[in-house]
Amino acid sequence: MADAGRLWRSVRVRIALAAAVVSAVALAGAGWLLIRSVEDTQLGRLRDVAEDSLDAVAARLAAGADPQVAAEAAHPTAAVLIVNEAGRVVGAGPVTVTGGQFTAENPAGTTTGTVVSPGPGAGPLALPLPPGGSGEVRIRVEGSDAAFEQVTREVTTDRGELTVIAGAPVDEVGRSVDAVRRGLLAGVPLVALLVGALSWVLVGRALRPVEAIRSEVEAISGSSMHRRVPEPPTDDEIGRLARTMNAMLGRLQGAAVRQRQFVSDASHELRSPVAAIRTDVEVALREGPAADWPAVGRAVLAEEDRLERLLSDLLVLAAGEEGGPVGAAPVDLAALARAEAARARRVPVEVAAPATAARVAGSPDALRRALSHLVDNAARHARSRVVVTVAPGRLVVDDDGPGIADDDRERVFERFTRLDDARARDQGGAGLGLAVVRSIAARHGGTARVDASPLGGARLVVELPPAGADGV
C-alpha cells in the first residue's frame, strides 16, 4: 500500500496521467467539432443539390414545360414534387405518380390524394396545405423513413400557381457522421494511451539526472563534502540545478573547512594563555616562599586579560555569523575616536573630526570595539604616527608603518591571519582584530577595506550608513 501511494505521488506518474487526460479531452473536443463540421458540410451540399434542382425545375415551368417533364430536370439524387393550387401532385421526379390515394397529415386534419411511389432514397416531403387548411402538410411515403433537406418555391405558370418542393435525402449524412463517430470512439482512447505512454518514457528520461542527483546528495555526509553531483551536459533547468547544487556543496565544503580551521586556531590561541598561566603558577609553587608572587600575579593577570579579549572577539565573530540584531542607538563616531586617542599607546594618535557630531545608528559597544581594534592594529605597526579621520558614516585610520601589500589586503580580514613577524603573538596580536572589524561593519550594513595611506603605511577604511534626521 505504501509503495502504491508513493507511486501515485510520483511526478512521472502524475505528468503521464495529466498528459493522457489532457490529450483525451482535447481530442474529444476536436472530434465533436469534426462531427459538427462533417454534418454541416454534408447538409450544405444536400441543400445545394436541392436548390439546384429547384432552380432547374422552376426554370422549365416558367418556360411553359409540362410539370412532369419539368420535374425530370432535377438532380438524380433529389426528389421533386410539383403541386397545383388544389393540392394535387401534378409532377414528380425521380418519384412518379402511380394513381390511387396518398395520405397527408396536417394540423387541420387529413387530406387524400394520389399515391406517390418513391424512387431510391426518397422519403417524407412537405407539401403546401390544400384549400381550407392551415400549416404544413407532410407526405408519408410507404416503405421509407428517410428525412429530406428540402426547399420550396412558388412558380407562376400558364397553368396557375404551382408549388415546387425539392429535397435531398439526409440518410447519407447520418452514415458519414456515424462513421466519423465510430473512428473517434476507437481512436481517442488509443491516442490518449499513446500520449500517456510517451510522456511516461520522456519524463523518465528527463528525470533520470534528477534521480542521479538525489542519490548522490543522499550519499554525501559531513566526511564526504568533497563529492559532487553529476552535471548533465545540457543547459536546461536540470543542468542549472546540478551546477547550483555543486556550487552550494562547494560553499558548504569551504565553510566546513573554515569552521574546522577556526576551531583549531581558536583552541590553539586559547591554549597559549592557559598554558602560560599554568607555567607561571607551577614555577612559583616550586620556588615556594622565595617566589616573586606579585610578579606572578601581574603575569597571570596579563594572560587573563589577553584570554578575555580573545574570548570576547570570538563571541563577536560568532554573533556576526548568526546574524543577530545590532543596536539602533545613535553613536557619535567623533566622540569614540577622541576617547580611543586618549588611551596610552606606543605612538601618539591624532584625531581629525568635525566639530559637529558624526552619528551613525548602531551598537556603541560594538563600534567602540571595532575602532579599538583599528587603532590598536595601526599603533602596533606604525613607526611614529597614527591619524584617525572621522566623517559622517566614515572612519579612516592611517599609519606610517610598512603598509599592506595589494595581495594581502583581503587576507588580513580573515581570522587568525598574521602577515609577518610584526604580527607575532608577543606583539599583542592574535589575528582576530580586523576580522572582528569587518564582522561588526557588516552587521551594521557597512564595509571595511584596506587602502594605501598617504602617510606611507596602511589605511583602514570603515564605511557605515549615517543616522537619519532623527539620529537613528
C-alpha positions in Angstrom: 0.0 0.0 0.0 2.8 2.4 0.9 4.5 1.6 -2.5 1.3 2.3 -4.3 0.8 5.6 -2.5 4.4 6.5 -3.3 3.8 5.6 -7.0 0.8 7.9 -7.2 2.8 10.7 -5.7 5.5 10.3 -8.4 6.0 13.3 -10.6 6.4 10.9 -13.5 3.1 9.2 -13.0 1.2 12.5 -12.5 2.6 14.0 -15.6 1.9 10.9 -17.7 -1.7 10.8 -16.4 -2.2 14.6 -16.9 -0.9 14.3 -20.5 -3.3 11.4 -21.2 -6.3 13.2 -19.7 -5.5 16.5 -21.5 -5.0 14.7 -24.8 -8.2 12.8 -24.4 -10.2 16.0 -23.6 -8.6 17.9 -26.4 -9.2 15.0 -28.9 -12.8 14.7 -27.7 -13.4 18.4 -28.2 -11.7 18.3 -31.6 -13.8 15.2 -32.5 -17.0 16.9 -31.6 -16.1 19.9 -33.8 -15.1 17.5 -36.6 -18.5 15.7 -36.4 -20.3 19.0 -36.5 -18.2 20.2 -39.4 -18.9 17.0 -41.4 -22.6 17.2 -40.7 -22.8 20.9 -41.6 -20.7 20.3 -44.8 -22.9 17.4 -45.9 -26.1 19.1 -45.2 -24.9 22.2 -47.0 -24.0 20.0 -50.0 -27.5 18.4 -50.0 -29.1 21.9 -49.6 -27.2 23.0 -52.7 -28.4 19.9 -54.6 -32.0 20.6 -53.6 -31.7 24.3 -54.6 -30.1 23.5 -57.9 -32.9 21.0 -58.7 -35.4 23.6 -57.6 -33.9 26.2 -59.9 -33.8 23.9 -62.9 -37.4 22.7 -62.4 -38.7 26.3 -61.8 -36.9 27.5 -64.9 -38.6 24.8 -67.1 -42.0 25.5 -65.6 -41.7 29.2 -66.2 -40.8 28.4 -69.8 -44.2 26.6 -70.2 -42.9 23.0 -69.9 -45.2 20.2 -68.7 -44.9 19.7 -64.9 -43.9 16.1 -65.2 -41.3 16.9 -67.9 -40.0 19.8 -65.9 -39.6 17.5 -62.8 -37.2 15.4 -64.8 -34.7 18.2 -64.8 -34.0 17.6 -61.1 -30.7 16.2 -59.9 -30.7 12.3 -60.0 -30.3 12.2 -56.2 -33.0 14.8 -55.5 -36.8 14.2 -55.1 -39.1 16.8 -56.6 -42.9 17.3 -56.2 -44.9 19.8 -58.2 -48.3 20.5 -56.6 -51.1 22.6 -58.0 -53.3 25.0 -56.2 -55.8 22.2 -55.3 -53.0 20.3 -53.5 -52.8 17.6 -56.2 -49.4 16.3 -57.3 -49.0 17.1 -61.0 -45.4 16.2 -61.4 -42.7 14.3 -59.6 -39.1 13.2 -60.2 -37.5 10.9 -59.6 -40.6 9.8 -57.7 -43.5 9.0 -60.0 -47.3 9.3 -59.8 -48.9 5.8 -60.0 -52.5 6.6 -59.2 -54.5 5.7 -56.1 -54.5 7.7 -52.9 -51.9 9.4 -50.6 -52.4 10.4 -47.0 -51.2 13.9 -46.0 -51.1 14.8 -42.3 -51.6 18.5 -41.3 -52.8 20.4 -38.3 -56.2 21.0 -39.9 -56.9 17.3 -40.5 -56.2 14.6 -43.1 -56.2 15.2 -46.9 -56.2 12.4 -49.5 -54.6 12.5 -52.9 -52.7 10.5 -55.5 -50.2 7.9 -54.0 -46.7 8.8 -54.8 -44.2 5.9 -55.2 -40.7 6.9 -54.2 -37.5 6.4 -56.1 -34.2 5.5 -54.5 -33.7 7.3 -51.2 -37.0 9.2 -51.3 -38.9 9.9 -48.1 -41.2 12.3 -46.3 -41.6 15.7 -48.1 -43.6 18.8 -47.0 -46.5 19.8 -49.2 -48.5 23.1 -49.1 -51.8 22.7 -47.3 -54.8 22.0 -49.5 -57.5 24.7 -49.7 -59.3 25.2 -46.4 -56.4 24.0 -44.3 -53.6 25.8 -42.4 -50.0 25.0 -41.5 -47.8 22.4 -43.3 -48.7 19.1 -44.9 -46.1 16.2 -44.8 -46.5 13.2 -47.1 -45.7 9.8 -45.6 -44.3 7.6 -48.3 -44.7 3.9 -47.6 -41.6 1.8 -47.0 -39.2 4.8 -46.2 -38.3 6.6 -43.0 -35.7 8.9 -44.7 -35.7 12.6 -43.9 -35.1 15.2 -46.5 -33.2 18.5 -46.7 -35.9 20.4 -48.6 -36.7 23.8 -50.1 -40.0 25.1 -51.5 -40.8 27.8 -54.1 -44.0 29.2 -55.7 -43.8 29.4 -59.5 -46.3 31.2 -61.7 -47.2 29.3 -65.0 -49.9 29.3 -67.6 -51.5 26.5 -65.5 -51.7 28.8 -62.5 -49.6 28.9 -59.3 -47.6 25.7 -58.8 -45.6 24.8 -55.7 -42.2 23.1 -56.4 -40.8 21.1 -53.4 -37.2 19.8 -53.9 -35.4 17.7 -51.3 -32.3 15.6 -50.9 -32.3 12.6 -48.6 -30.1 13.0 -45.5 -29.5 9.4 -44.7 -26.1 9.6 -46.3 -25.2 12.4 -43.8 -26.1 10.1 -40.9 -23.9 7.3 -42.3 -21.0 9.7 -42.7 -21.4 11.1 -39.2 -21.7 7.6 -37.7 -18.5 6.5 -39.5 -16.6 9.5 -38.1 -18.0 8.9 -34.6 -17.0 5.3 -34.6 -13.5 6.2 -35.7 -13.2 8.8 -32.9 -14.5 6.4 -30.3 -11.8 3.9 -31.2 -9.1 6.4 -31.9 -9.3 8.9 -28.9 -8.6 6.3 -26.2 -5.8 4.8 -28.2 -4.2 8.2 -28.8 -4.6 9.1 -25.2 -2.9 5.9 -24.1 -0.1 6.5 -26.6 0.4 10.1 -25.3 0.5 8.8 -21.7 3.0 6.1 -22.5 5.2 8.6 -24.5 5.0 11.1 -21.6 6.0 8.3 -19.2 9.1 7.5 -21.3 10.1 11.1 -21.9 9.6 12.2 -18.3 11.5 9.2 -17.1 14.4 10.1 -19.3 14.2 13.8 -18.3 14.1 12.9 -14.6 16.9 10.4 -14.7 19.6 13.1 -14.0 17.4 14.3 -11.1 17.4 10.8 -9.6 21.2 10.6 -10.0 21.5 14.0 -8.3 19.2 12.8 -5.4 21.1 9.6 -5.0 24.5 11.4 -4.8 23.2 14.0 -2.4 21.8 11.3 -0.2 25.2 9.7 0.0 27.1 12.9 0.9 27.8 13.3 4.6 30.0 15.6 6.7 33.0 13.4 6.0 32.5 13.3 2.2 31.8 17.0 1.4 34.3 16.8 -1.5 31.8 14.7 -3.5 29.7 16.5 -6.2 26.5 15.6 -8.0 26.7 14.6 -11.7 26.2 17.5 -14.1 24.3 16.7 -17.3 25.8 18.3 -20.5 22.6 20.4 -21.1 21.8 24.0 -20.3 18.3 23.3 -19.2 16.7 23.6 -15.7 18.2 20.3 -14.5 21.7 21.2 -15.7 21.4 24.5 -13.9 20.1 22.8 -10.8 23.1 20.4 -10.8 25.6 23.2 -11.2 23.8 25.3 -8.5 23.9 22.3 -6.1 27.6 21.7 -6.8 28.3 25.4 -6.1 26.3 25.1 -2.9 28.3 21.9 -1.9 31.5 23.9 -2.7 30.4 26.7 -0.3 29.4 24.2 2.3 32.7 22.4 2.0 34.6 25.7 2.3 32.5 26.7 5.3 33.2 23.3 6.9 37.0 23.7 6.2 36.9 27.2 7.6 35.0 26.1 10.7 37.5 23.3 11.4 40.3 25.7 10.9 38.6 28.2 13.1 38.1 25.6 15.9 41.7 24.5 15.5 43.1 28.1 15.6 40.8 29.1 18.4 41.8 26.1 20.5 45.5 26.9 19.9 45.1 30.5 20.8 43.1 29.7 23.9 45.6 27.1 24.9 48.5 29.5 24.9 47.4 31.9 27.7 46.1 29.0 29.7 49.5 27.2 29.4 51.3 30.4 30.3 49.2 30.9 33.4 49.8 27.3 34.4 53.5 27.6 33.9 53.9 30.8 35.9 51.9 29.3 38.8 53.7 25.9 38.8 57.1 27.7 38.8 56.1 29.9 41.6 54.8 26.9 43.6 58.1 25.1 43.2 60.0 28.1 44.5 57.7 28.4 47.4 58.1 31.5 49.7 61.1 32.6 47.6 58.9 33.2 44.5 58.0 36.8 43.5 54.3 36.4 43.9 53.4 40.0 43.0 55.3 39.4 39.6 53.4 36.1 39.2 50.1 37.8 39.8 50.9 40.5 37.3 51.8 37.9 34.7 48.7 35.9 35.4 46.5 39.0 35.1 48.2 39.9 31.8 47.5 36.5 30.4 43.9 36.5 31.8 43.4 39.9 30.1 44.6 38.5 26.8 42.4 35.4 27.2 39.4 37.6 28.0 40.0 39.8 24.9 40.3 36.7 22.8 37.1 35.2 24.1 35.3 38.5 23.5 36.5 38.6 19.9 35.4 35.0 19.3 31.9 35.8 20.7 31.7 38.9 18.4 32.6 36.8 15.4 30.1 34.1 16.4 27.4 36.7 16.8 28.2 38.1 13.3 27.9 34.6 11.7 24.5 34.1 13.4 23.3 37.4 12.0 21.9 38.6 15.3 20.4 42.1 15.6 22.5 45.1 16.5 21.5 48.1 18.5 19.9 51.1 16.8 21.1 53.8 19.2 22.7 57.0 17.8 26.5 56.7 18.2 28.9 59.7 17.8 32.0 58.4 15.9 33.9 61.5 16.7 33.4 61.1 20.4 34.5 57.4 20.2 37.6 58.4 18.2 38.7 61.1 20.8 38.2 58.5 23.6 40.4 56.0 21.8 43.1 58.6 21.1 43.2 59.4 24.8 44.4 55.9 25.7 48.1 55.4 26.3 49.8 53.7 23.3 53.3 53.2 21.9 52.8 56.0 19.4 50.5 59.1 19.7 47.1 59.0 18.0 45.8 62.1 16.2 42.1 62.7 15.6 40.7 64.8 12.7 36.9 65.0 13.3 34.2 67.6 12.5 33.1 70.0 15.2 29.6 68.6 15.0 28.7 65.0 15.9 29.2 62.3 13.2 26.4 60.0 14.2 25.6 56.5 12.9 22.9 54.1 14.2 24.2 51.0 15.9 25.7 49.4 19.0 28.0 51.7 20.9 29.9 48.8 22.4 30.4 47.0 19.1 31.5 50.2 17.3 33.9 51.1 20.2 35.4 47.6 19.9 35.8 48.0 16.1 37.5 51.4 16.5 39.8 50.0 19.3 40.9 47.2 17.0 41.6 49.6 14.2 43.7 51.9 16.3 45.5 49.1 18.1 46.4 47.5 14.7 47.7 50.8 13.3 49.6 51.6 16.5 51.2 48.2 16.5 52.7 48.7 13.1 53.2 52.4 13.0 56.7 53.9 13.3 55.7 57.2 14.9 52.2 58.4 13.9 48.6 57.3 13.7 45.8 59.5 12.4 42.1 58.8 12.8 39.8 60.8 10.4 36.1 60.9 11.1 33.4 61.9 8.6 29.7 61.2 8.5 29.3 57.5 8.1 33.1 57.0 7.6 36.1 56.1 9.8 39.7 56.2 8.3 42.8 55.1 10.3 46.2 55.9 8.7 49.6 54.8 10.0 53.2 55.4 8.7 54.2 51.7 9.1 55.3 49.3 6.4 51.8 49.0 4.9 50.0 46.0 3.5 50.7 44.5 0.1 47.9 44.5 -2.5 47.7 40.7 -2.5 47.2 40.7 1.3 44.5 43.4 1.6 41.7 40.9 1.7 43.5 38.2 3.5 44.1 40.4 6.6 40.4 40.3 7.3 40.5 36.5 7.7 40.6 35.0 11.2 43.9 34.3 12.8 45.8 35.9 9.9 49.3 37.2 10.6 51.2 38.5 7.6 54.7 38.6 9.1 56.7 38.5 12.3 55.5 42.0 13.1 52.1 40.4 13.9 53.6 37.8 16.2 51.9 37.0 19.5 54.4 38.8 21.6 53.4 42.0 19.8 49.9 41.5 21.1 48.0 40.4 18.0 46.0 37.2 17.8 45.0 37.7 14.2 41.3 38.4 15.0 41.2 42.2 15.2 40.5 43.0 11.6 38.1 40.1 11.2 36.1 41.5 14.1 36.1 44.9 12.5 34.7 43.6 9.2 32.1 41.5 11.1 30.9 44.5 13.1 30.8 46.7 10.0 28.8 44.1 8.1 26.3 43.7 10.9 25.8 47.5 10.8 25.2 47.4 7.0 28.7 48.8 6.2 32.0 47.7 4.7 35.7 47.5 5.7 38.7 47.7 3.4 42.4 48.4 3.2 44.0 51.1 1.0 47.4 52.7 0.8 47.9 55.6 3.3 49.3 59.0 2.3 51.5 58.6 5.4 53.3 55.7 3.7 51.7 52.8 5.6 48.2 51.3 5.6 44.9 53.0 5.5 41.9 51.1 7.1 38.5 52.4 5.9 35.2 51.6 7.6 32.0 53.0 5.9 28.7 52.9 7.8 25.2 54.1 6.9 24.8 57.5 8.6 22.0 58.0 11.1 18.7 59.6 9.9 17.5 63.0 10.6 16.1 61.8 14.0 19.5 60.4 14.9 18.6 56.8 14.5 
